[in-house]
């Protein structure tokens, strides 16, 4: 698993991350904080990487159209040293679509 697949109001969304040219493997830990979001954590020699994803309910000014559903994916990467590259991404899952680090 490069990140994960999550069912959202937009359909299934896939997340992925590549650190120093290496795709993330299976997460070390997944938990659900009080907000109801999903917190996923990977610990590698290169970095501590966390992905917080879940629904959000923003308070918008009255001039905006009502939002029926909103979802967020927030990445936090704490590199252990200056490294070559960090790439993260999220997008709608589609058959045949390649993601970061996939061959």
WOVEN-V85359 format. One record per residue. N is the residue number from 1. RES is the residue in one small letter. PSI is psi in whole degrees, 0 to 359 (999 if undefined). BURIAL is I if it has 9 or more other C-alpha atoms within 8 Angstrom, else O. Layout:
BEGIN
N_RES_PSI_BURIAL, N_RES_PSI_BURIAL
END
This chain:
BEGIN
1_x_129_O, 2_x_339_I, 3_x_283_I, 4_x_172_O, 5_x_133_I, 6_x_136_O, 7_x_122_O, 8_x_175_O, 9_x_339_O, 10_x_359_O, 11_x_197_O, 12_x_126_I, 13_x_133_I, 14_x_138_I, 15_x_152_I, 16_x_154_I, 17_x_145_I, 18_x_126_I, 19_x_119_I, 20_x_35_I, 21_x_358_I, 22_x_122_O, 23_x_148_I, 24_x_146_I, 25_x_210_O, 26_x_144_O, 27_x_151_I, 28_x_326_O, 29_x_143_O, 30_x_139_I, 31_x_166_O, 32_x_106_I, 33_x_173_O, 34_x_336_O, 35_x_343_O, 36_x_357_O, 37_x_175_I, 38_x_125_I, 39_x_119_I, 40_x_137_I, 41_x_136_I, 42_x_134_I, 43_x_120_I, 44_x_175_O, 45_x_335_O, 46_x_328_I, 47_x_163_I, 48_x_123_I, 49_x_131_I, 50_x_145_I, 51_x_120_I, 52_x_122_I, 53_x_145_I, 54_x_180_I, 55_x_148_I, 56_x_156_O, 57_x_80_O, 58_x_147_O, 59_x_116_O, 60_x_153_O, 61_x_156_O, 62_x_337_O, 63_x_349_O, 64_x_149_O, 65_x_149_O, 66_x_143_O, 67_x_126_O, 68_x_331_O, 69_x_142_O, 70_x_142_I, 71_x_147_I, 72_x_146_I, 73_x_116_I, 74_x_119_O, 75_x_142_I, 76_x_118_O, 77_x_122_O, 78_x_97_O, 79_x_144_I, 80_x_341_O, 81_x_166_O, 82_x_126_O, 83_x_177_O, 84_x_300_O, 85_x_151_O, 86_x_122_I, 87_x_132_O, 88_x_154_I, 89_x_164_O, 90_x_144_I, 91_x_169_O, 92_x_133_I, 93_x_132_I, 94_x_146_O, 95_x_133_O, 96_x_359_O, 97_x_132_O, 98_x_144_O, 99_x_171_O, 100_x_129_I, 101_x_352_I, 102_x_145_O, 103_x_999_O
END
